[in-house]
Amino acid sequence: MTRVVVIGAGAAGLSCGLSLLDAYRARGGTIQQSGSAAMATDGSAHGVSLCVLEARDQIGGRVFSERHGSFVVETGAATVQETAPGLRELFERLQLQDEQVYSDDRAKRRYVYRAGRLRRLPMKPPEILSSDALSIPARARLLAEPLVPPRAHTLTDESVQSFFERRLGRRVTNEIVEPALAGIYAGDIAELSMPSALPRLWQMEREHGSLLKALRHSQATNKGTPTAPRLCGLRGGLGRLMQAMGRAIDSQGGRVRPLSAVRSIRVADPGSGRYCMELAETSLVADELILAVPPPEAARLLADLDPQLSTVYRSIGMAPIVAISLGWPREQVPHPLDGFGFLVPRIERMRDGLRLLGALFMTSALPDFEQAPKGQVVIRAMYGGAHDPEVERMADGELLEQVQRDLRTTLGIWNEPRFIHIQRWPQAIEQYRLGHAARVAEIEVRLRALGHLHATGAALYGVSVPDVLRNGRELGQRIADALPLS
Ligand SMILES: Cc1cc2nc3c(=O)[nH]c(=O)nc-3n(C[C@H](O)[C@H](O)[C@H](O)COP(=O)(O)OP(=O)(O)OC[C@H]3O[C@@H](n4cnc5c(N)ncnc54)[C@H](O)[C@@H]3O)c2cc1C
């Protein structure tokens, strides 16, 4: 029997474990109950056993939903793109398709804070001219983008800042690109790598020579279909997707074990290709071991096995985020909240003394989510990021004063919130800095040399939940395809 162990029950680890079991079963393989007597023997039983080890008392990692009375809080990820590859199949596999909730047209509308108030971002190129979300010189420069020649194809890496300053100019970069990137990576655009952080836009320049030309081309070829895909979540919270994956693993004979932090990994016996893991009160042996933990933890676990691999993982930094969910009766929020939310550019934060990166209008983004009592709204304010890591260490009281001050300035809310939830993520988002592709390539090479040790997770091929699910799924299927059936 092949004993497979996954370390980390976040989106990546759960997706990898579930796909591995599904793919192995589809090949006609037998799943042995993990943790049973068969698990302890080595080779007497056929098939595969699977155990997913999770350090915390709950599974899901950065996709987790908490109920507080009549409010549901998304502590991490809240929405995914409906059309992301493999997502529909996953919801169907877990029989969650009737529980999906979608954004409506309002969520396409986004705001940016500029010169003292929120302004609507242009949705289509023709709206750029009339939109006051950008200063007049920025609008003019944006429209001139197709005239900027593309950079040589031989260039393999470039910072996000350099790419956009070259294509769109410094003003547009400061007014739109910087806050948008803070919304995804909470990162520093001077450090983020364009081909790794925004591969589609990087490719657009290569294929069409210009971003606006690429946009026009895609609008012409997709005539009649909506350009921006809908966002979706789950009634009761996206965390239910993680719970359902955990249950599906258990019901197939695998085992998901919360409160099972792996302390260390070593080679079980030289030449065997097996790995041994130390947990608090026990140890486990794996014939195939999958690391599905964030980079700092991967670096720690790999320090003795392969110091160089550990160093590469350590060099993938993480930015912190503090997400504060606040609830009010609808009438106490003067803004119409007719959009997905708003962003605050760094230049505006510095000018007006704000610390807020941006805020999501949660109850507008997914109107059928039912995350607040009727007649109340929830806004999720985001703080921290690469430029303001100190926020993570601020006391709750200080944070509340800050968020109330910032929302008074941006949304005109003067009332005390009826509901408050503060979520701190000291290690929130992986930073795909310059050289990221080379780092990932080195990780792949070194893992191959280690044999039956694999890795997945947001450190590698995209930080969005669908990217992480896809990467986990592909790895699980690849391992299952290579496993012996008897
Ligand atoms: C505030 C916030 C908002 C976000 N919003 C969105 C969004 O709206 N849409 C979107 O697509 N993405 C969003 N993301 C990004 C997305 O949530 C993450 O990139 C993704 O969930 C990461 O999944 P993962 O499995 O790689 O890592 P994780 O979710 O971190 O899972 C790793 C797991 O490993 C466990 N672990 C660590 N060490 C050990 C150990 N030694 N032994 C056992 N277990 C261990 C951890 O406890 C954790 O459960 C958001 C992230 C944050 C923080």
PDBQT file of the ligand as one rigid body, heavy atoms in Angstrom, charges set to zero:
ROOT
HETATM    1  C1  LIG A 501      -7.679  38.466   3.906  1.00  0.00    +0.000 C 
HETATM    2  C2  LIG A 501      -7.574  37.619   2.650  1.00  0.00    +0.000 A 
HETATM    3  C3  LIG A 501      -8.507  37.785   1.642  1.00  0.00    +0.000 A 
HETATM    4  C4  LIG A 501      -8.429  37.010   0.484  1.00  0.00    +0.000 A 
HETATM    5  N1  LIG A 501      -9.399  37.155  -0.466  1.00  0.00    +0.000 NA
HETATM    6  C5  LIG A 501      -9.407  36.353  -1.538  1.00  0.00    +0.000 A 
HETATM    7  C6  LIG A 501     -10.516  36.362  -2.418  1.00  0.00    +0.000 A 
HETATM    8  O1  LIG A 501     -11.503  37.072  -2.210  1.00  0.00    +0.000 OA
HETATM    9  N2  LIG A 501     -10.476  35.540  -3.508  1.00  0.00    +0.000 N 
HETATM   10  C7  LIG A 501      -9.416  34.702  -3.742  1.00  0.00    +0.000 A 
HETATM   11  O2  LIG A 501      -9.437  33.979  -4.746  1.00  0.00    +0.000 OA
HETATM   12  N3  LIG A 501      -8.355  34.644  -2.890  1.00  0.00    +0.000 NA
HETATM   13  C8  LIG A 501      -8.336  35.428  -1.786  1.00  0.00    +0.000 A 
HETATM   14  N4  LIG A 501      -7.309  35.345  -0.889  1.00  0.00    +0.000 N 
HETATM   15  C9  LIG A 501      -6.153  34.445  -1.164  1.00  0.00    +0.000 C 
HETATM   16  C10 LIG A 501      -6.460  32.973  -0.826  1.00  0.00    +0.000 C 
HETATM   17  O3  LIG A 501      -7.322  32.902   0.275  1.00  0.00    +0.000 OA
HETATM   18  C11 LIG A 501      -5.181  32.194  -0.492  1.00  0.00    +0.000 C 
HETATM   19  O4  LIG A 501      -4.166  32.438  -1.450  1.00  0.00    +0.000 OA
HETATM   20  C12 LIG A 501      -5.422  30.682  -0.472  1.00  0.00    +0.000 C 
HETATM   21  O5  LIG A 501      -6.529  30.376   0.341  1.00  0.00    +0.000 OA
HETATM   22  C13 LIG A 501      -4.170  29.966   0.043  1.00  0.00    +0.000 C 
HETATM   23  O6  LIG A 501      -4.422  28.574   0.148  1.00  0.00    +0.000 OA
HETATM   24  P1  LIG A 501      -3.262  27.559   0.566  1.00  0.00    +0.000 P 
HETATM   25  O7  LIG A 501      -3.892  26.231   0.688  1.00  0.00    +0.000 OA
HETATM   26  O8  LIG A 501      -2.101  27.715  -0.343  1.00  0.00    +0.000 OA
HETATM   27  O9  LIG A 501      -2.731  28.073   1.983  1.00  0.00    +0.000 OA
HETATM   28  P2  LIG A 501      -3.489  28.139   3.395  1.00  0.00    +0.000 P 
HETATM   29  O10 LIG A 501      -4.909  28.483   3.211  1.00  0.00    +0.000 OA
HETATM   30  O11 LIG A 501      -2.662  29.027   4.251  1.00  0.00    +0.000 OA
HETATM   31  O12 LIG A 501      -3.419  26.650   3.941  1.00  0.00    +0.000 OA
HETATM   32  C14 LIG A 501      -2.255  26.101   4.531  1.00  0.00    +0.000 C 
HETATM   33  C15 LIG A 501      -2.689  25.247   5.721  1.00  0.00    +0.000 C 
HETATM   34  O13 LIG A 501      -1.529  24.598   6.258  1.00  0.00    +0.000 OA
HETATM   35  C16 LIG A 501      -1.661  24.560   7.670  1.00  0.00    +0.000 C 
HETATM   36  N5  LIG A 501      -0.329  24.338   8.239  1.00  0.00    +0.000 N 
HETATM   37  C17 LIG A 501       0.700  25.221   8.304  1.00  0.00    +0.000 A 
HETATM   38  N6  LIG A 501       1.772  24.623   8.896  1.00  0.00    +0.000 NA
HETATM   39  C18 LIG A 501       1.417  23.354   9.189  1.00  0.00    +0.000 A 
HETATM   40  C19 LIG A 501       2.082  22.252   9.809  1.00  0.00    +0.000 A 
HETATM   41  N7  LIG A 501       3.348  22.335  10.240  1.00  0.00    +0.000 N 
HETATM   42  N8  LIG A 501       1.399  21.080   9.975  1.00  0.00    +0.000 NA
HETATM   43  C20 LIG A 501       0.115  20.958   9.542  1.00  0.00    +0.000 A 
HETATM   44  N9  LIG A 501      -0.569  21.987   8.962  1.00  0.00    +0.000 NA
HETATM   45  C21 LIG A 501       0.078  23.159   8.777  1.00  0.00    +0.000 A 
HETATM   46  C22 LIG A 501      -2.258  25.921   7.996  1.00  0.00    +0.000 C 
HETATM   47  O14 LIG A 501      -2.849  25.929   9.281  1.00  0.00    +0.000 OA
HETATM   48  C23 LIG A 501      -3.279  26.077   6.866  1.00  0.00    +0.000 C 
HETATM   49  O15 LIG A 501      -4.548  25.571   7.201  1.00  0.00    +0.000 OA
HETATM   50  C24 LIG A 501      -7.367  36.078   0.308  1.00  0.00    +0.000 A 
HETATM   51  C25 LIG A 501      -6.418  35.910   1.327  1.00  0.00    +0.000 A 
HETATM   52  C26 LIG A 501      -6.526  36.656   2.484  1.00  0.00    +0.000 A 
HETATM   53  C27 LIG A 501      -5.525  36.432   3.605  1.00  0.00    +0.000 C 
ENDROOT
TORSDOF 0
